Amino acid sequence: MADDKVSLPSGMGGLIRYSEEGQSKNEIKPGVVILFIVLILVFELILHNYGKGLLG
């Protein structure tokens, strides 16, 4: 009798929705990341050009 049962597929079909798992408390805006990268590049250029004079 147990062999007569029909197995139906699940409703979601095995798909995971990651947006429902939660949001991070530490989010950084893209503009802040780009500004940080530009500041690092400017700092590197200053050290490259004036580093010997500044650091001895």
QUIZIZI-V841893 format. One record per helix or strand of 2 or more residues. SS is the DSSP state (A for helix, B for strand). FROM is the first residue (numbers start at 1). TO is the last residue. If there is no record, write none. Layout:
# QUIZIZI-V841893
<<SS/FROM/TO> <SS/FROM/TO>>
This chain:
# QUIZIZI-V841893
<<A/2/4> <A/18/20> <A/30/55>>
